[in-house]
């Protein structure tokens, strides 16, 4: 049960960490922005993601400790920078896990025809899911790897079958409806799909890019992987490439068959609404459920190991860095799971307000890690790293491009939308949950951890 992940399991874990609900539940979002160009927008987004993924892969060859962005930032810029990235990353990862668990339960209830707004239903389902994830984790890395591999295979099989069936439908009917989406109009008669220009293109690419995020968390459990310094730099970009092919195929096929349903359907699993055949619809719905469960398995693996990494460096209490007989950071898992359970329940499972933490933490990583890779290349790091083979392309050029792309991402991010809420009457008001979450996640907690960590150092001195 303590067997480490091999190369292909790392590839599958990366895919499992990225493919979640979006491609099943809301593939029409990018289509509303880009119209018939949507499939190619996903290719552009994949290139965007691949640049960042290669940069994170480059970092993983220099630092093989658990914690991913936390460990990279600490090694490159010192303990304080690492602490800030680590704390914000850990909090956001815990919250994101809780949000994904909530999403699984709510969507599963909706698919089953049950009331997904009933707090009792959601709470019971939520706790059952978290208990199941606990059992999977305490069984050991080998068992978790097996479950991760199976769930990844399940979601990929559902998507692959959808693509193949879609191609068969297109070939046998000889019809192509991809241009139908351009004919859709708003209530006032204006075109639903905006004219493609530079702004629309960039906005659409950024929207599609979020479907590729998750790769930045894969190295959080590097110590539980076989030869991470060699396998991670290969596995992460390979997984992005596989996902890019899948996303392009799914969106292209869906748009050629029924783009109107893709954009206007009110079904929970929007992708299923494209097809009329009950069998293929059932496969897609099942694939969506497996995908939602699988990404929770991945989150339950990544998030506690960020906590463990900080504990081993003395930033968090030492007991959080200890492992049980099955070589699992059980104490870190329990704390992380508690956060993932308590926060969603405290907000009555309405997570829109506090998800801003997750978004900003990701932006911080996408700037700090590329800069850290450049520091590693120059040999100016603050802590000892592996004497890895250096490359100007992956260690300088790609990181520079990554920073530029992240700045564009920050510029185009919907800040106003994150800090305001529009009610049912159309009135916009300040999103105090988001503001409070930002203050707690980016000021209060980092300061508290910093003070506590330094007080311990003074006490030992």
NORNOR-V322273 format. One record per pair of residues at least 12 apart in sequence whose C-alpha atoms are under 7 Angstrom apart, sorted by sequence separation. I is the first residue (numbers start at 0). J is the second residue. If there is no record, write none. Layout:
# NORNOR-V322273
{{I;J} {I;J}}
This chain:
# NORNOR-V322273
{{69;81} {260;272} {261;273} {271;283} {307;319} {308;320} {318;330} {319;331} {418;430} {58;71} {260;273} {271;284} {307;320} {376;389} {69;84} {418;433} {69;85} {105;121} {257;273} {268;284} {418;434} {104;121} {256;273} {376;394} {104;124} {253;273} {104;125} {214;235} {307;328} {373;394} {372;394} {373;395} {101;125} {307;331} {100;125} {306;331} {373;398} {372;398} {303;331} {370;398} {303;332} {369;398} {303;335} {369;401} {302;335} {369;402} {366;402} {365;402} {366;405} {365;405} {362;405} {355;417} {177;254} {176;254} {177;255} {180;258} {352;430} {355;433} {176;255} {179;258} {180;259} {353;432} {175;255} {176;256} {352;432} {353;433} {356;436} {175;256} {176;257} {177;258} {220;301} {352;433} {356;437} {176;258} {219;301} {353;436} {217;301} {220;304} {356;440} {216;301} {219;304} {162;248} {166;252} {219;305} {162;249} {165;252} {169;256} {162;252} {161;279} {157;282} {157;283} {157;286} {15;147} {154;286} {153;286} {154;287} {314;448} {12;147} {154;289} {8;144} {12;148} {15;151} {153;289} {154;290} {3;140} {11;148} {14;151} {0;138} {1;139} {2;140} {3;141} {314;452} {0;139} {1;140} {2;141} {150;289} {0;140} {1;141} {4;144} {8;148} {11;151} {150;290} {0;141} {0;142} {35;177} {151;293} {35;178} {150;293} {35;180} {34;180} {147;293} {34;181} {67;216} {147;296} {147;297} {67;218} {66;218} {67;219} {65;218} {66;219} {65;219} {66;220} {65;220} {65;221} {64;221} {65;222} {110;267} {34;192} {63;221} {64;222} {109;267} {33;192} {59;218} {63;222} {32;192} {44;204} {48;208} {55;215} {31;192} {32;193} {43;204} {44;205} {106;267} {33;195} {52;214} {40;203} {41;204} {44;207} {45;208} {48;211} {40;204} {44;208} {63;227} {132;296} {63;228} {41;207} {32;199} {132;299} {60;228} {59;228} {60;229} {33;203} {32;203} {59;231} {60;232} {59;232} {29;203} {56;231} {57;232} {56;232} {29;206} {29;207} {56;235} {107;288} {52;235} {53;236} {52;236} {139;325} {49;236} {138;325} {139;326} {103;291} {139;327} {21;210} {103;292} {49;239} {137;327} {17;211} {17;212} {100;295} {17;213} {99;295} {16;213} {17;214} {16;214} {45;243} {96;295} {13;214} {42;243} {96;298} {205;408} {13;217} {41;246} {42;247} {41;247} {38;247} {93;302} {202;411} {92;302} {38;250} {38;251} {89;302} {89;305} {89;306} {4;223} {5;224} {3;223} {4;224} {5;225} {85;305} {3;224} {4;225} {3;225} {13;235} {6;230} {10;234} {14;238} {9;234} {10;235} {13;238} {6;234} {10;238} {14;242} {31;262} {30;262} {27;261} {26;261} {27;262} {66;304} {65;304} {66;305} {65;305} {66;308} {93;335} {97;339} {24;267} {65;308} {96;339} {97;340} {24;268} {25;269} {26;270} {94;338} {23;268} {24;269} {93;338} {94;339} {98;343} {23;269} {24;270} {93;339} {97;343} {23;270} {101;348} {94;342} {98;350} {95;357} {23;287} {91;356} {92;357} {91;357} {20;287} {91;360} {20;290} {19;290} {20;291} {18;290} {19;291} {88;360} {87;360} {19;294} {15;293} {16;294} {15;294} {16;297} {15;297} {12;297} {72;367} {68;364} {72;368} {75;371} {71;368} {72;371} {75;374} {68;368} {71;371} {75;375} {76;380} {77;381} {75;380} {76;381} {74;380} {75;381} {74;381} {75;382} {74;382} {74;383} {55;368} {58;372} {54;369} {57;372} {62;384} {61;384} {62;385} {1;325} {61;385} {0;325} {1;326} {61;386} {61;387} {60;387} {57;393} {57;394} {54;393} {53;393} {54;394} {54;397} {54;398} {50;397} {51;401} {90;440} {50;401} {87;440} {87;441} {86;445} {83;445}}
